[in-house]
Amino acid sequence: MGKLSFKKLLTLLLLVRFVGVVASASSTEEGNALLKWKPSFENQTKSQLTSWTLVSPNATSSTPLTTPCSWPGISCNLAGSVTKINLTSFGFKWYIIDNLSKLIYLDLSFNHFSGKIPPEISLLTNLQNLHLDENQLNGTITSEIGQCPSLNELALYGNSLDGQISTSLGNLSNLVKLYLHNNLLSSSIPIEMGSLTNLIELYLNTNHLTGLIPSSFGNFTKLTMLHALDNQLSGPILEELGNLKCLEHLSLYSNNLSGSILVSLGGLTNLTYFHLYGNQLSSLIPKELGNLKSLTDLKLSVNQLNGSPPPSFGNLINLEILYLHQNQLSRSIPQEMTNLMKLSILQLDTNQFTGPLPNICQGGSLVYFTASNNNLIGNIPKGLKLHKLGKSPS
């Protein structure tokens, strides 16, 4: 029994030694791959990279090579393989993807590299987080990114990427966060994106996207943030957006959306931030928006909305910012809006409101208010006369 135990122990020790040798060889390969990046670093950051070497400072013939696991910006797993690279703002101009198959995290944001996203990105099949944001990347989003099935966070914002969003992104079924904003992306949003049913945050804003919002967006039942503002999207607001019950931020402003504000949006009761301003929306404001009691910021200005704000707006007791200016709203301002005690900014100007102005300042929080270019009559409410208002919001 004792001999058997000793034999097992010896076998285990030999196995550990073998694994260590293999891991060391693998780590050396990864280190050599990373050393190819070093010449592209700017001078001011090279002091951070003095330890980027595979030879020990006091090397002798018997001194083993170091590994990249202790280098700044590099992390390894227990086996000694490089799994995380975080070189944010290191100031390098190019990178080479080679011998880094165990990598799960790659953050190269806020550097100075340009050109296209290399197709070799598909070699990083274990990659979970990829951040290439705030660089000078151009060209289209390479379709090979769709061959990184483990990705759950992809950040490409703040570059000059152009062309259509690659349909291959629809293959990234584990994706939770997708940031494509502040680029030059154009054409329509591919319907394949509706396959990303695990998405929680989606930022498409500040591009040149056109056409309709795809009906497949109705599949994003886990989505909390949808930002598609400042594009050239057109057509009606998608009916299926009413399925996104987890939404907290919905921002579609500065597009060419037309038609009415849908009744179904009144079911998005987790919304805190709802921006539709700067479109071509018409018709009445649906009373169902009064169900959005978590709202703190509602902006419907610069459209062609008509009728009166619904009395149900009085239910929006957490509202702090309300923009209704530059529409075609008419009739009287509902008395129920005096319930909005937390309002700090209220813009009602450039409409066709009639009748007296309610005492909308009862909460004491109002710092900016406009109601010019209407047909209001009567006295200015006493509370508004006594209240000191601030400067225009930016």
N, C-alpha and C positions, 0 to 999 in steps of 0.2 A: 504493500500500500504506500509505504514511504518512497520506494523507488519510483512508483507510478506518479506520485505527486511531484517528485523532483524532475521527472521527465517532462511533465506538463509545464512546470515552471521554466525549464530550460527552453522548451519549444516557444513559450510565450515571450521570453527574453529575446530569442532569435527573431521572432516575428516583429517585435517592437523595433529591433535594430534595423530590420529590412525596411519596415515602413518609414523609419526615420531617414534612411538613405534615399528612398524613393521620394519622400517629401522634400528632402534637401535638394535633390536634383530638380524637382518640379519648381521649387522656390527660386533656384538659380536661373532657370529658364525665364520665369516671370520677372526676376530682377533684371536680366539682360534686356527683356522686352521694354521694361520701363526706362532703362537707361537710354534708349533711343529717343525718349521724349526730352531728356535733359538739355540738349543743345538749344532747344527752342525757348527755354525760359529766359525772361529778360534779366538784365544784370542785377537789378535791385532785389531780385528774389533768389539769386543763386546762393546767397549766404544761408538760406534755409535748406539748401540742397547739398551742403558739404558732406552730409552723411549718406547721400545717395551714391554708394559704392559697394561693390561686392567683396572688396579686399579690406580686412581689418587694418586700422591705422598703424598698429605695431606688428604687421604681418611678418611671419617667418615661414620657412618651408613646412613647419608643422602646424601653423595657424590655419584654422578652417576659414572658409569664406563666410562672410556675414550674409544675412538674408534681408530682403526688402521689408520684412515685417516691422522693423523698428524705424523705418524711414518716415519723415513727416508726410502726412496725408495718406499713408498706406496702412491698412489693417489686414490681418490674416485670421484664418480659422485655426483650430487646435492642431490641424494637420500641417500648418505652415503654408497653406496656399493663400494667395492674395484674393480677398473677397470684397474689399472695399477700398475705393480710391476717392478721396475728397480733396481736390486741388482747386477749390474756389478761389478766385482772385490771385492766383499765383503768377499770372502774367505771361503765360506761354502762348505760342502761336500755332502749334500743330501737335498732333498726337497720332500714334500708330496703335491700332488694335491687333495684338499678336500675343499668343501664348497666355491669354488671360481667361481661360474658359471657365474658371471657378468664380469669376467676378459676379457679385450680386448687387453691388452699389457703385455707381460711377457718377460723380459730380464734378463737372468741368466748367461750371458756370462762371460768368464774370471774368473771362479771359479775353484774348485778342485773336483767336483763331478764326479763319475764314474758309471759304470754299464750301463744298458740299458735304453732307453727312456721309461718311464712307459706307459702302455696302457691306463691308466686313463687320459692321455692327451685328449682323445676323449670327456671327460666331459666338456671341455672348448669350448663349441659350439659357443660362441661369440668371441673367440680369433681372433684377426686380425694380430698381430705381435708376432712371437715366435722366440726368440734368445737364443739358447743353445750353441753357438759357443765357441771355445777355452776352452774346458773342457777335460775330459778324458772318454767320453762316448764310449761304445763299443757295439758290437752286431749289428743286422740289424736295419734299420729304421722301427719302428713299423708301421704296416698298419693302426693303429687307428688314426694316424695323418690325414689320408684321411677323417676322420669324423669331421674335423674342417672346415666347409664349408666357414667360413668368413675369413679365413687366406688370407692375401695379401702379407705378407713377412715372409719367413721361412729361418732361418740361422742356419745351423748345421755344419758349416765348422770348421776345426781345431780340430777334434776328431779322434777316431779310429773306426768309424763305418765301417762295412764290409758287404759283401753279395751284392745282387742285389738291385738297387734302387727300392723301393716299388712301385708296379703298382698303389697302392691306391692314390699316389700323383696326378695322373691324374684326381682325383675327385675335386681337389682344383681349381675350375674354376675361382675364384677371385684372384688367386695368381699373383702378379706383379713382385716380386723379389724372386729368389730361389738360395741359396748359399749352395752347397754341397761339395765344394772343400776342398782339404787337408784332405782326409780321406783314407780309405782302400777299397772303394767300388769297386766291380768287376762285371763280367758278362756283358751282353749287356745292352744298354740303352732301357728301356721299351718303346714300341710304344705308350703306353697310355699317355706319357708325351706330346704328340702332342695335347692333349685336353686343355692344358694351354694356351689358345689363348690370354690371357691378359698379358702374361709375357713381361717384359721390360728388365730384367737382369737375365741371367742364367750362373752360374759358376759351372762347373763340373770338373774343372782341378785338376791335381795332385791326381789321383786315379789309379785304375787298370782296367778301363773300356775297354771292348773289342768289337769286331764286328763292324758292320756298323753304321753310323749315321742314325737314323730312318728317313724314308721319311716324317713322320708326323711332323718333325721339320719345314717343309715348311709352317705350319700353324702359325708360330710365326711372324705374320706380324707387330706386335708392338715392336718386340725385338730390343734393341739398343746395348746390350752387350752379346756376346756369347763366352765364354771361356771354351774350352774343351781340352786344351793343356796338355801335359805330362800324357798321357794315353797310351793305346795299341789299339786304334781304327784303323780299317783297311778298305780296299776297296777304291773305288773312292770317291772323294768329291761329296757330295750330290747335284744333279742338282737343287733340290728345294730350296737350300740356296739362289739361285738367286731371290727368292720371297721376301726376307727379306729386303725390301727397306729402312727400318729405321735403319739398322745396322750401328753402329759407330765403334765398336770393333769386329773383328773376329780373334780369336786366336786358331789355331788348330795345333800348332807346337809340335814337339816331339811325334809323333804317327807313325803309319805304313801306312799312306794313300798313295795310288798309283794312277796311271793313269795321266790324264792331269789336268791342271788348267782350269776350265770351263770358256767359253766365257761369260756365264750368270753372272758371278761375276763382270763383268765390268759394270753391271747396278746398283751396290750398291754404288751410288754416295755420300752417307753420310759417307762412311768409312773414318776414320782417322788413324786407327791402324789395320794393316793386316799382320798376321804372319802365314806363312805356312812352316817355315824352319824345318829341321830335320825330313823329311818324305821320301817317295820313289817316288816322283812325277817326271814325265818324259814329253817328248814332248816339244813343243815350248811354250814360254810365250805369251799368246794371246794379240794382239794389243789393245783389248778392255779394258785392265787394264789402259790404258792411259786416260780413261774417269773418273777415280777416282781422281778428282782434289782436293778433300779435304784431301787426304792422307798426313800424316806427317811422318809415320813410316811404311815401307814396307820391310819385311824380307822373302826372298825366298831361302835362302842359304841352303846348305847341302841337296840337292836333286839330281836328275839326269836330270835336265832341259837342253835342247840343243838349237841350233840355236843362234841367236843374240837377245839381248834385243830389243824390238820393238821401232822404232823411236818415237812412240806415248808417250813413257816415258817422252819425253820433255814437255808434257803437265802437268806433275805433279809438278807444280810450288811451291806448299807448302811443298814438301817433304824435310824432315830434316835428315832422316835415311834411307839408302838403303843398304840391304845386298843381294848380288848375289854370294857370294863366295862358293867354293866347289860344283860346278855343272859341266856340260859339255858344257857350253856356248862357242860359237866359232864365227868366223868372226870378223868384226871390231866393236868397241864400237861406237854406234850411235853418230854423231856430235850433235844431238838434246839434248843430256844429258847436254850440256853446258848451257841449259836454267834453270837448277836446281840451282838457286842462293842461296837457303836457306840450301843446303846440309851441314850438319856438320859431318856426318859419311858416308863414302862410302867404301864398301868392295867388290872388284872384283877379289880377288886372287883365285888361284887354279881352273882355267878354261882353255880354249884353245883359248883365244882372240888373234887376229892377228892385224897387222897394227899399225898405230900410236895411241898415247894416246891423246884424245881431251883435251882441256884446261878446265877441269872440276872445276877449282878453281876460276872462274871469280867472283863469288858472295862474296868471302872473308870470308865465314862462315865455311869452311872446317877445322876440327880439327883432323880428323883421316881418313887416306886413305891407302888402300892396293891394290896392283895389281900384286903381285909377283906370280911366277909359272904360267905364261902365255907365249905367243909367240909374245909379243909386240915388235915393232921396232921403230926406229926414236929417236928424242930428247925428253927429259922431257920438258913439257910445261913450259914456262918462269914463269907463275904465280905460278905453283906448286913449282918451285925451290925457289922462294922468300917467299913462305908461310911457316909460322912456325906451324908445326903440333904437336898435343899433344900425350898423351899416349893412349894405347889401351883401348877401352871402356870395361867395366866389363860385 
